[in-house]
Amino acid sequence: MKRQGGGKTELPLKPKADSLFTMKLICVFSCAFFLLMLKPIEASIVFKTVDTGQNICYGNLGPITCPSEGDNFYGQDAQYDSTVPYYTFNDDLTIVIDQNTGLMWERAHHSSKVDYNTAKGYCDNLTLGGYNGWRVPTIKELFSISDSRGATHKRFYIDTNYFDLEIPTEGELTGTHTYDMMGQTWTSTFRPDNNDMVYFYNFLDGHIKSNKVDGSAENFYRCVRGTFGVFENSFVNNGNGTITDRATGLLWQQTNGAKSTNSYQFTWKDALNYCDNLTLGGISKWRLPNVKELQSIVDYSNTNPAIDTNYFQINKTTGTSLFFWSSTTAGEHTEYADYVCFGPCSSVTGADIHGPGAQRSDPKYNDGTDYSAGIGDQNDLVQINNYVRCVFSNASTSDYDNALTEINNLYLRSVLYFGEKSGLVQIGTSSDTVYYIQWYANGTALIAWTDGYMYYYDGTNWYYANVNWKTAADYSRAETALNSLYNQNTSTYGTRSGSVLQISGNLGYYYVQKFKDGTSIVAWSDGFLYYFDGSTMTATGGYWK
């Protein structure tokens, strides 16, 4: 890998773990410099592509045993984890706080559907849990809380342990729709090709489509508050056929995949296999993105293609639509897989009925069925052979924030040595792994690897910093979860006897908050939370990772 922007200093490869004990510890990390008050290093990752939750592997028709690398259907959604959903409640349990994005969500379900302006007026004037500043969410915000673990009659496309939702018992139905498909929820994102329509997400069938704002259409609504613009991309062209999104930490194939010359479309199985076998930019562990990752690079200000063409390129077969496969199987019909429209999301007549950036599902293979009339009451176009853009990442977006914190801590302790920062923390790849690096004006750098280890680079050699940023981050997250659990049950737990402790035990390290009556709540390193009454440990159902 090379330093970007200010020289081409070659960095040596990361030392193997068994050589760590032979590396020098340099005093720059143990010397304390408390001389300057500095702004924290600016964080460029705030856009969390939270995991879809899908944990079952599927073939063309239904569930299968998860395949091994190199086998057909390998690399699908269930086989790769991204940032784990991490929700907590406020004190009166009316607000769901997404700890990954910092957004606060209205927990309640509104049983009556309303038009867009009514929903907007409600959110704009809402005061809840002592907070105002609520609004209708954008499509990327709303899709961030979608959940693909199940389907209607099995599980809604939202985690009902935190969010309330019910199948409607009233409302106008059209065509093939039934009540258990009518979970459309308003967003504030207008279609770029039609300013009379905004997007919605359906929490009962898992699709993104659009509806009119003129009062003729009614949907559900759920308000949000928090930083606007959290879900904005920050692309970097790496000059090797790959694009890094510094907002999510994901590395993308710049140009969509090709089977051969002028052949760019794949069945779902072939799409999975293509990404599994791709080698690009020195990386060999590419995969087909899940539906949340794929939707993260949609540019909802562009029409055709609905992607930033300053960075991404599209090769297209004449007369086809830009439907891109995801690795996520559709919960309603497991013989279908989800795709995202990076152009018009049209019917068989060519009318763009759903909007660029909409999300639907297609059959995984051609079983001989005649789809010339499309599917559904809106006659959605069916292609079966869709486009592919592969993704790579072995690090969650929360990793960036945690690594950033420790890089900043090391920098602040040794600012006189490092000098001026030369830019934001960068994301790099080497030997199929990810690292985070902050360069300084004198040619030095601090590096945080995804295994947690941190190094100082003096321009020639690496030195181990004797710091593991993952351990530090774990304490912070466990502490937050334990405090949240305590605040929900203060009458049960009583008075705390001190701060959260990190303890090593026979079953691994854990974090514990003790109370004066001898009870405690415990956060184990596997992520599960327990209550200890002095003799018995009982699971709370909570999870901090």
MARVEX-362305 format. One record per residue (C-alpha): x, y, z; residue number from 1. Coordinates in steps of 0.02 Angstrom, whole numbers, plus 50000, padded with zeros to 5 digits. Each point is the difference from the previous one (the first is absolute). Layout:
<<X Y Z> NUM> ...
This chain:
<<50000 50000 50000> 1> <<50057 50179 49972> 2> <<49976 50162 50087> 3> <<49867 50099 49910> 4> <<50023 50183 49965> 5> <<50174 50063 50047> 6> <<50125 49871 49941> 7> <<50013 49816 49959> 8> <<50081 49927 50153> 9> <<49986 49810 49995> 10> <<49939 49925 50164> 11> <<50059 49827 50053> 12> <<49870 49864 50026> 13> <<49924 49978 50172> 14> <<50112 49889 50109> 15> <<49934 49828 50047> 16> <<49931 49978 50175> 17> <<50146 49891 50057> 18> <<50122 50141 49967> 19> <<49912 50128 50109> 20> <<50105 49961 50153> 21> <<50160 50043 49907> 22> <<49943 50173 49949> 23> <<50062 50153 50091> 24> <<49883 50105 50105> 25> <<50041 50179 49966> 26> <<49988 50135 50129> 27> <<49891 50109 49893> 28> <<49849 49903 50063> 29> <<50048 50005 50183> 30> <<50052 50182 50007> 31> <<49861 50114 50053> 32> <<49980 50165 49910> 33> <<49859 50104 50070> 34> <<50049 50162 49915> 35> <<49875 50031 49862> 36> <<49811 49998 49992> 37> <<49958 49923 49832> 38> <<49841 49961 49906> 39> <<49968 49813 49984> 40> <<50046 49921 49835> 41> <<49850 50021 49887> 42> <<49901 49840 49982> 43> <<49953 49962 49821> 44> <<49900 49842 50036> 45> <<49829 50027 50074> 46> <<49895 49904 49873> 47> <<49966 49829 50078> 48> <<49951 49860 49883> 49> <<49919 49898 50138> 50> <<49980 49814 49969> 51> <<49838 49940 49919> 52> <<49981 49864 50131> 53> <<49978 49862 49870> 54> <<50074 49843 50077> 55> <<49937 49858 49888> 56> <<50082 49945 49837> 57> <<49895 49972 49846> 58> <<50014 49916 49831> 59> <<49892 50037 49850> 60> <<49842 49942 50087> 61> <<50018 49995 50188> 62> <<50114 49974 50151> 63> <<50160 49900 49979> 64> <<50150 49956 50107> 65> <<50117 50149 49987> 66> <<50124 49959 49860> 67> <<50189 50000 50015> 68> <<50114 50121 49911> 69> <<50011 49955 49817> 70> <<49831 49911 49998> 71> <<49844 50063 49912> 72> <<49902 50131 50099> 73> <<50150 50041 50111> 74> <<50018 50181 50055> 75> <<49816 50039 50032> 76> <<49932 50116 50133> 77> <<49994 49876 50145> 78> <<50185 49958 49980> 79> <<50065 50175 50031> 80> <<49968 50109 50152> 81> <<50009 50188 50003> 82> <<49963 50121 50141> 83> <<49882 49918 50125> 84> <<49837 50095 50033> 85> <<50016 50086 50169> 86> <<49844 50081 50071> 87> <<49960 50069 50172> 88> <<49850 50089 50076> 89> <<49984 50167 50085> 90> <<49943 50003 50181> 91> <<49812 49993 49965> 92> <<50019 49873 49857> 93> <<49918 50113 49871> 94> <<50157 50029 49897> 95> <<50115 49873 49917> 96> <<50180 50059 49989> 97> <<50105 49925 49862> 98> <<50171 49996 50079> 99> <<50082 49967 49831> 100> <<49936 50156 49914> 101> <<49953 50112 50147> 102> <<49824 50021 49930> 103> <<49851 50000 50118> 104> <<49840 49916 49939> 105> <<49820 50008 50052> 106> <<49960 49828 50072> 107> <<49811 50009 49977> 108> <<49901 49935 49854> 109> <<49862 50112 49930> 110> <<49857 49888 49950> 111> <<49919 50124 49880> 112> <<50082 50038 49833> 113> <<50011 50184 49951> 114> <<50053 50103 49851> 115> <<50177 50068 49988> 116> <<49965 50177 50060> 117> <<49905 49935 50153> 118> <<50147 49887 50044> 119> <<50123 50143 49976> 120> <<49895 50118 50107> 121> <<49989 49871 50139> 122> <<50188 49969 50005> 123> <<50045 50184 49985> 124> <<49892 50040 50153> 125> <<50038 49846 50103> 126> <<50069 50013 50176> 127> <<50047 49829 50069> 128> <<50106 49948 50148> 129> <<50039 50184 50031> 130> <<50069 50023 49823> 131> <<49940 50100 49853> 132> <<50084 50017 49829> 133> <<49915 49844 49930> 134> <<49976 49976 49813> 135> <<49952 49875 49866> 136> <<50155 49893 49965> 137> <<50093 49991 49835> 138> <<49993 49837 49903> 139> <<50177 49953 50053> 140> <<49959 50036 50182> 141> <<49840 49896 49995> 142> <<50082 49856 49907> 143> <<50138 49995 50132> 144> <<49878 49924 50126> 145> <<49933 49868 49881> 146> <<50022 49819 50054> 147> <<50007 49854 49877> 148> <<49992 49856 50123> 149> <<49823 49952 49954> 150> <<49843 50044 49906> 151> <<49815 50033 50022> 152> <<49916 49869 50112> 153> <<50172 49952 50062> 154> <<50088 50163 50042> 155> <<49977 50180 49946> 156> <<50141 50091 49912> 157> <<50038 50093 50161> 158> <<50056 49944 50173> 159> <<49840 49999 50102> 160> <<50100 49977 50160> 161> <<50029 50187 49981> 162> <<49880 50071 49870> 163> <<49811 49979 50008> 164> <<49914 49945 49839> 165> <<49833 49920 49957> 166> <<49919 49935 49842> 167> <<49868 50127 49948> 168> <<49818 49955 50024> 169> <<49933 50137 49889> 170> <<50049 50093 49844> 171> <<49978 49997 49814> 172> <<50070 49847 49910> 173> <<50044 49993 49816> 174> <<50034 49858 49881> 175> <<50098 49857 50077> 176> <<50035 50091 50164> 177> <<49936 49929 50163> 178> <<49998 50077 50173> 179> <<50156 49905 50050> 180> <<50096 50084 49858> 181> <<49946 50177 50042> 182> <<50140 50057 50116> 183> <<50053 50149 49895> 184> <<50082 50136 50105> 185> <<50033 50177 49939> 186> <<50173 50075 49975> 187> <<50047 50179 49957> 188> <<50105 49954 49847> 189> <<49923 50064 49839> 190> <<50025 49910 49836> 191> <<50127 50090 49890> 192> <<49892 49971 49846> 193> <<49833 50047 50078> 194> <<49986 50130 50138> 195> <<49819 49949 50031> 196> <<50056 49834 50076> 197> <<50105 49945 50148> 198> <<50072 49829 50043> 199> <<49929 49884 50131> 200> <<50061 49838 50079> 201> <<49880 49856 50029> 202> <<50036 49914 50167> 203> <<49881 49858 49954> 204> <<50072 49949 49831> 205> <<50174 50075 50005> 206> <<49994 50112 49845> 207> <<50044 50181 49962> 208> <<49878 50085 49883> 209> <<49919 50173 49984> 210> <<49833 50086 50026> 211> <<49916 50166 49962> 212> <<50007 50149 50118> 213> <<49844 50085 49930> 214> <<49888 49926 50134> 215> <<49936 49854 49895> 216> <<50113 49871 50083> 217> <<50008 49949 50184> 218> <<50141 49909 50089> 219> <<50058 49964 50176> 220> <<50128 50116 50080> 221> <<50138 49991 50132> 222> <<50095 50155 50054> 223> <<50188 50018 50025> 224> <<50115 50131 50074> 225> <<50187 50023 49992> 226> <<50137 50064 49887> 227> <<49936 50026 49824> 228> <<50115 49936 49864> 229> <<50073 49855 50100> 230> <<49978 49888 49847> 231> <<50108 50094 49876> 232> <<50135 49913 49901> 233> <<50183 50052 49992> 234> <<50078 49914 49850> 235> <<50184 49984 49957> 236> <<50066 49934 49835> 237> <<50143 49883 50044> 238> <<50066 49998 49821> 239> <<49997 49810 49988> 240> <<49823 49963 49947> 241> <<49931 50020 50177> 242> <<49906 50137 50091> 243> <<50007 50024 50189> 244> <<49850 50075 50087> 245> <<50080 50084 50149> 246> <<49827 50026 50073> 247> <<49967 49813 50020> 248> <<50172 49920 49989> 249> <<49944 49894 49853> 250> <<50111 49970 49848> 251> <<49905 49989 49835> 252> <<50032 49934 49826> 253> <<50007 50156 49892> 254> <<49926 49924 49842> 255> <<49860 49872 50008> 256> <<50044 49819 49966> 257> <<50008 49916 49830> 258> <<49982 49816 49955> 259> <<50087 50028 49834> 260> <<50014 50135 49868> 261> <<49836 50097 49992> 262> <<49916 49880 50122> 263> <<49961 50083 50167> 264> <<49850 49908 50072> 265> <<49995 49853 50119> 266> <<49878 49884 50086> 267> <<50008 50014 50190> 268> <<50108 49844 50019> 269> <<50120 50060 49866> 270> <<50008 50172 50080> 271> <<50053 49922 50166> 272> <<50129 49892 49912> 273> <<50068 50147 49900> 274> <<50038 50104 50154> 275> <<50070 49851 50094> 276> <<50127 49972 49860> 277> <<50042 50183 49968> 278> <<50177 50064 50028> 279> <<50014 50189 49985> 280> <<50114 50134 50075> 281> <<50104 49867 50089> 282> <<49844 49933 50089> 283> <<49933 49825 49972> 284> <<49862 49992 50130> 285> <<49864 50096 49910> 286> <<49817 49958 50024> 287> <<49827 50047 49940> 288> <<49936 50143 50112> 289> <<49849 49977 50111> 290> <<49850 50109 49962> 291> <<50043 50133 50130> 292> <<50178 50016 49937> 293> <<49940 50012 49821> 294> <<49870 50133 50041> 295> <<50133 50101 50091> 296> <<50079 50055 49835> 297> <<49838 50053 49915> 298> <<50003 50184 49956> 299> <<49820 50056 50021> 300> <<50036 50165 49911> 301> <<50041 49910 49837> 302> <<49877 49916 49884> 303> <<50089 49888 49876> 304> <<50116 49938 50066> 305> <<49957 50031 50183> 306> <<50182 49996 50053> 307> <<50145 50124 50006> 308> <<50075 49986 49826> 309> <<50151 50102 50054> 310> <<50058 49839 50082> 311> <<49901 49852 49935> 312> <<49985 49934 49823> 313> <<49862 49894 49926> 314> <<50009 49886 49850> 315> <<49825 49960 49941> 316> <<49918 49879 49882> 317> <<49891 50095 49876> 318> <<49815 49993 50039> 319> <<50017 49943 50181> 320> <<49968 50085 50168> 321> <<50135 50033 50129> 322> <<49941 49875 50131> 323> <<50148 49950 50111> 324> <<49995 49839 50101> 325> <<50027 49996 50188> 326> <<50049 49846 50100> 327> <<49839 50012 50102> 328> <<49861 49875 49969> 329> <<49823 50071 49999> 330> <<49906 49947 50156> 331> <<49830 49994 49916> 332> <<50054 49879 49864> 333> <<50167 49913 50029> 334> <<50012 49956 49815> 335> <<50026 50188 49976> 336> <<50148 50111 50049> 337> <<50003 50187 50031> 338> <<50068 50123 49874> 339> <<50018 50190 49992> 340> <<49954 50104 49848> 341> <<50144 50114 49949> 342> <<49890 50073 49865> 343> <<49814 49999 49964> 344> <<49907 49869 50102> 345> <<49870 49967 49869> 346> <<49855 49893 49946> 347> <<49998 49894 49842> 348> <<49931 50154 49908> 349> <<50157 50099 50041> 350> <<49915 50119 50121> 351> <<50109 50037 50153> 352> <<49867 49964 50129> 353> <<50112 49982 50154> 354> <<50144 50120 49970> 355> <<50189 49988 49979> 356> <<50074 49928 50158> 357> <<49848 49894 50039> 358> <<50027 49823 50064> 359> <<49904 49844 49947> 360> <<50034 49815 49972> 361> <<50019 49886 49849> 362> <<49995 49811 49973> 363> <<50172 49925 50026> 364> <<49996 49897 49842> 365> <<49894 49964 49846> 366> <<49884 49856 50038> 367> <<49901 50021 49840> 368> <<49867 50115 50072> 369> <<49935 50131 49880> 370> <<50031 50172 50078> 371> <<49960 50100 49844> 372> <<49854 50082 50090> 373> <<50109 50041 50151> 374> <<49956 49963 50181> 375> <<49880 50083 50122> 376> <<49858 50119 49965> 377> <<50123 50129 49932> 378> <<50074 49876 49875> 379> <<50179 50018 50064> 380> <<50130 49956 49870> 381> <<50090 49834 50032> 382> <<50176 49975 49932> 383> <<50068 49851 50100> 384> <<50172 50039 49927> 385> <<50057 50156 50092> 386> <<50158 50103 50024> 387> <<50139 49978 50129> 388> <<50113 50117 50099> 389> <<50109 49911 50129> 390> <<50051 50066 50171> 391> <<50140 49964 50123> 392> <<50014 50032 50186> 393> <<50055 49902 50151> 394> <<49970 50144 50119> 395> <<49840 50074 50066> 396> <<49966 50186 49992> 397> <<50004 50008 50190> 398> <<50180 49940 49988> 399> <<50048 50164 49917> 400> <<49930 50104 50142> 401> <<50083 49892 50132> 402> <<50169 49997 49912> 403> <<49985 50187 49972> 404> <<49977 50031 50186> 405> <<50161 49910 50046> 406> <<50098 50080 49857> 407> <<49943 50167 50068> 408> <<50049 49952 50177> 409> <<50176 49950 49945> 410> <<50017 50156 49896> 411> <<49948 50116 50141> 412> <<50127 49919 50117> 413> <<50141 50030 49875> 414> <<49948 50149 49897> 415> <<50171 50084 50008> 416> <<50078 49848 49921> 417> <<49874 49976 49861> 418> <<49967 50180 49954> 419> <<49862 50057 49884> 420> <<49873 49875 49933> 421> <<50003 49986 49811> 422> <<49818 49948 49977> 423> <<49861 49890 50060> 424> <<50024 49822 50060> 425> <<50011 49893 49843> 426> <<49943 49822 49967> 427> <<50118 49882 49912> 428> <<50011 49817 49953> 429> <<50146 49881 50002> 430> <<50006 49811 49988> 431> <<49810 49989 50006> 432> <<49981 50102 50159> 433> <<49957 50178 50045> 434> <<50097 50130 50098> 435> <<49970 50179 50055> 436> <<50142 50123 49983> 437> <<50030 50182 50048> 438> <<50147 50086 49915> 439> <<50097 50148 50072> 440> <<50096 50138 49913> 441> <<50170 49930 50049> 442> <<49968 49834 49911> 443> <<49953 49901 50155> 444> <<49835 49911 50025> 445> <<49892 49905 50123> 446> <<49919 49840 49939> 447> <<49857 49899 50076> 448> <<49976 49825 49929> 449> <<49832 49911 50005> 450> <<50065 49870 50123> 451> <<50014 50142 50126> 452> <<50188 50025 50002> 453> <<50072 50174 49976> 454> <<50167 50053 49929> 455> <<50107 50154 49977> 456> <<50088 50024 49833> 457> <<50154 50111 50003> 458> <<50020 50011 49812> 459> <<50101 49839 49988> 460> <<49949 49874 50132> 461> <<49847 49945 50100> 462> <<49997 50001 50190> 463> <<49866 49918 50106> 464> <<49907 50128 50106> 465> <<49949 49878 50137> 466> <<49819 50052 49977> 467> <<49850 49898 49942> 468> <<49857 50112 49944> 469> <<49871 49861 49997> 470> <<50015 49969 50187> 471> <<49978 50185 50036> 472> <<49848 50009 49887> 473> <<49921 49847 50080> 474> <<50007 50080 50170> 475> <<49914 50156 49937> 476> <<49859 49905 49915> 477> <<49974 49881 50145> 478> <<49996 50147 50121> 479> <<49867 50087 49894> 480> <<49892 49843 49995> 481> <<50016 49967 50187> 482> <<49955 50180 50041> 483> <<49849 49990 49885> 484> <<49943 49838 50082> 485> <<50025 50076 50173> 486> <<49900 50156 49955> 487> <<49853 49892 49943> 488> <<49998 49903 50165> 489> <<50064 50115 50137> 490> <<49866 49943 50122> 491> <<50059 49819 49981> 492> <<50187 50029 50005> 493> <<50013 50133 50134> 494> <<50156 50102 50033> 495> <<50159 49972 49898> 496> <<50159 49966 50096> 497> <<50122 50069 49872> 498> <<50044 50013 49817> 499> <<49992 49861 49871> 500> <<50144 49877 50025> 501> <<50091 49896 49870> 502> <<50046 49830 50074> 503> <<50087 49846 49930> 504> <<49919 49834 50048> 505> <<50007 49816 49954> 506> <<49876 50028 49860> 507> <<50086 50154 49931> 508> <<49994 50184 50042> 509> <<49838 50085 50049> 510> <<49936 50168 50059> 511> <<49900 50017 50159> 512> <<49900 50133 50090> 513> <<49981 49956 50184> 514> <<49865 50060 50119> 515> <<50008 50025 50188> 516> <<49875 49859 50035> 517> <<50121 49872 49924> 518> <<49914 49986 49831> 519> <<50076 50051 49834> 520> <<49973 50007 49814> 521> <<50132 49922 49889> 522> <<50050 50026 49818> 523> <<50094 49849 49934> 524> <<50126 50012 49858> 525> <<49882 49902 49885> 526> <<49881 50148 50011> 527> <<49863 49931 50113> 528> <<49938 50089 50157> 529> <<49956 49913 50163> 530> <<49929 50042 50171> 531> <<50086 49920 50152> 532> <<49893 49992 50158> 533> <<50144 49942 50111> 534> <<49988 49815 49955> 535> <<49921 49979 49827> 536> <<50037 50084 49835> 537> <<49847 50034 49890> 538> <<50001 50061 49820> 539> <<49917 50170 49978> 540> <<49973 49979 49813> 541> <<50114 50148 49969> 542> <<50150 50003 49884> 543> <<50137 50132 49998> 544> <<50104 49950 49848> 545> 
